[in-house]
Amino acid sequence: MTKRERIGAAAAAVGIVSLALSIAYVVLRRAETDRGVDLELAQTVSADFGARVEELLRPYLEGQPGVRVRVTYRPLAEDGIAEARGAHLVLRPFEPAGADEVTPLFAADYAVLAYDRSRVAEPPASFPELTAQAFALKERGEVDYGLALPEEAYHLLPFFSDVFWPAAPAAPSGEAKATAKEAFTLLGDLRFTHGLSPHGCASDCAARLLVEGQAPFAILGEWRIPELRRALGERLGVAPLPSLARGGPPLRGMRRTYGVERAPELADREASAADGVIAYLRGEGQRRVFAVLGKLPLSGSPGDGAAEAPAPAQVEQERALRAPGVPADRASVRAAAAALAPLWAQFADGRIGAEGAARALAEEALAFSNHEE
């Protein structure tokens, strides 16, 4: 073989190798693209909430065959922090101070007055009105109870929100005691004087009494509204919590806002896919939040002029959410519930009256306030 022939053969070999490497690169890139991207979205709401999140994402993922999202449940820790290590996206509660870190999605965990429209034409604005309506229905033998009131401390906190979180700063202890006594007196009248509220009824019991027509009113967490709508249909009414006295402000309940956060350090393809999910949740996904999740969306959709009018049920639920809320974080709410629980147990069993319970709760509230500061 001549020198020229050897050079030509070497060049041909180099060309073949280069072509093979190029083909291999293309094949590998195509295989990587075909493999797609797998993401984990960790939600912190409840164990059975994941199916609803999957349904919320379904239209987006159908248009993105290369993106797959696995929804998992990661319960919040005692301190309210989501342990979501390894997840690409996290659906979690957030405080106003952390709003820049998340994409706001929905409001949740607030209490509402649920009522049976077949027995109640208009929801009462105050508890004296509610008591009068409920008492009349019970006297006619139409219901067994007037108000299904869950006795877990969290559900009772709205009655005492002005004790633990006074609207006016540095409220005197005497004012806290008077507020607490007003609430205990009302609850005592419902339980003991009028026999309108059952004893030892938890939230499951309260929902059942409303669904079965044994009570026209129930105070329940918003997370029960979907199941109540399935059971009652158009008979279900939802309203803000009434005021303690006629003409007074409505009770202030607790609420939390949830949003989706993207993990900060992701590979390029994972980051791009996660950003696509978040963009969907800000737009089309936001419009589906109420229908799919049963939660109130936190922001309007882009192009509101072209958006469909909200369903009547959503408008009604939004009205309940517009009632004043308590600006308290998770730790503060847990501490208040822990202070209230033992006093309520004594009061509900008749071991302590409204005066004694109010005095003790005012003392607890003072210690609570000092700790908060």
C-alpha positions, -999 to 999 in steps of 0.1 A, spaced: 0 0 0 14 33 -10 18 62 14 -11 80 -3 -33 49 1 -24 46 38 -33 82 44 -66 78 26 -74 46 46 -66 64 79 -88 93 69 -117 70 60 -113 52 94 -114 85 112 -145 94 93 -162 61 101 -154 65 138 -167 101 138 -199 91 121 -203 62 146 -198 86 175 -223 111 160 -249 83 155 -243 71 191 -248 106 205 -280 111 186 -293 77 197 -284 84 233 -300 118 232 -332 104 216 -333 76 243 -329 102 270 -357 122 255 -379 92 251 -372 82 287 -388 116 298 -386 133 331 -399 118 364 -409 143 391 -422 139 426 -447 163 440 -450 160 478 -483 172 492 -489 179 529 -527 181 531 -538 146 538 -532 110 528 -563 109 505 -557 143 489 -531 130 464 -557 116 440 -573 150 437 -539 166 429 -532 139 403 -566 148 387 -557 185 388 -525 178 369 -540 153 344 -548 177 315 -513 192 316 -495 159 317 -516 145 288 -501 173 267 -466 166 280 -460 128 274 -424 131 284 -432 144 319 -444 122 347 -454 134 381 -457 111 411 -478 126 439 -468 115 474 -480 124 509 -455 140 534 -473 150 566 -462 182 583 -439 179 613 -449 192 647 -432 225 640 -452 229 608 -422 222 585 -428 199 555 -402 171 554 -400 168 516 -364 159 510 -358 146 475 -391 159 461 -390 182 431 -422 201 441 -439 206 474 -475 215 481 -474 231 516 -489 258 538 -471 291 537 -472 323 558 -474 358 541 -437 363 548 -429 333 526 -452 341 497 -423 349 474 -410 313 477 -442 296 465 -469 297 438 -501 304 458 -528 278 450 -557 277 475 -570 286 510 -580 259 534 -585 248 570 -611 274 579 -645 267 596 -679 274 581 -715 273 591 -730 245 570 -768 243 570 -797 224 554 -815 245 528 -846 223 531 -850 236 567 -833 270 567 -842 297 541 -814 321 550 -783 315 572 -784 334 605 -760 363 610 -758 359 648 -760 330 673 -792 344 689 -808 341 655 -794 306 650 -806 296 684 -842 309 677 -844 291 644 -829 258 657 -851 259 688 -883 264 667 -873 234 644 -867 212 674 -899 222 691 -919 212 660 -901 178 661 -884 183 628 -849 178 642 -832 161 672 -806 189 676 -802 225 666 -765 228 660 -740 200 655 -709 214 671 -677 194 670 -659 194 704 -623 192 692 -605 222 704 -596 234 669 -633 237 660 -640 256 692 -612 281 688 -632 306 667 -655 312 697 -624 322 717 -603 339 690 -607 373 705 -594 359 738 -562 345 723 -558 369 694 -576 402 704 -584 425 675 -572 454 696 -536 449 708 -529 446 746 -566 440 755 -570 441 793 -573 408 811 -608 418 823 -619 422 787 -605 388 778 -624 373 807 -657 390 796 -652 378 760 -645 342 772 -675 343 795 -698 354 767 -686 325 746 -689 299 774 -723 312 783 -735 308 747 -721 273 744 -736 264 778 -770 276 767 -768 255 735 -758 224 754 -775 226 788 -803 252 787 -818 245 753 -804 210 746 -796 220 710 -760 206 708 -752 170 714 -726 159 741 -693 145 730 -698 150 693 -667 151 672 -665 164 636 -675 130 621 -706 130 643 -714 166 634 -712 159 597 -734 128 601 -761 147 620 -763 173 593 -764 148 564 -790 126 582 -813 156 588 -809 154 626 -796 189 628 -802 219 606 -768 236 613 -733 223 618 -699 241 623 -674 222 602 -640 225 586 -641 234 549 -624 201 541 -657 184 547 -676 205 521 -670 181 492 -684 151 510 -713 172 523 -721 183 487 -720 147 475 -745 137 503 -768 168 503 -765 182 468 -783 215 465 -796 212 500 -762 222 514 -757 258 523 -724 274 534 -721 306 553 -696 325 575 -696 318 612 -723 339 629 -715 367 654 -718 360 692 -743 388 696 -768 405 672 -751 432 652 -717 421 662 -688 410 640 -687 374 628 -664 350 646 -629 350 634 -617 316 624 -583 301 616 -572 296 580 -541 286 560 -529 292 525 -513 266 504 -489 269 475 -464 249 454 -427 253 459 -400 241 435 -368 226 450 -340 250 444 -313 227 431 -325 206 402 -309 193 370 -317 213 339 -343 189 325 -360 184 359 -360 222 365 -376 228 332 -403 202 337 -410 215 372 -413 250 359 -438 238 334 -459 223 361 -458 255 381 -467 276 350 -498 253 345 -508 257 381 -507 295 378 -529 295 347 -553 267 336 -547 247 368 -558 277 389 -591 277 371 -597 240 380 -588 242 417 -623 246 430 -639 220 407 -612 194 413 -598 200 447 -628 215 463 -606 244 476 -608 281 470 -582 294 445 -560 322 458 -557 342 426 -576 350 395 -566 333 362 -548 352 335 -573 368 311 -601 370 336 -624 386 310 -624 353 291 -627 331 321 -660 314 330 -681 329 358 -675 310 391 -700 284 401 -727 295 427 -712 271 452 -678 288 448 -693 322 452 -710 310 484 -679 295 498 -659 326 489 -684 346 510 -676 324 540 -639 330 534 -642 367 533 -651 368 570 -622 381 591 -596 355 599 -570 351 627 -535 361 617 -519 332 636 -493 307 625 -496 269 630 -476 269 663 -497 296 678 -530 278 669 -517 245 684 -507 263 716 -541 279 719 -559 247 713 -538 229 739 -547 256 764 -584 254 756 -589 216 755 -587 208 792 -609 237 802 -635 227 777 -635 191 789 -643 204 824 -669 228 812 -686 203 789 -689 178 818 -704 204 841 -674 204 865 -669 241 860 -693 269 851 -690 298 826 -675 322 852 -648 298 863 -640 286 828 -637 322 816 -615 332 845 -592 302 839 -590 308 801 -582 345 806 -552 334 827 -542 309 801 -545 336 774 -523 360 794 -496 333 796 -501 326 760 -497 363 751 -466 366 771 -451 335 754 -460 349 720 -442 381 727 
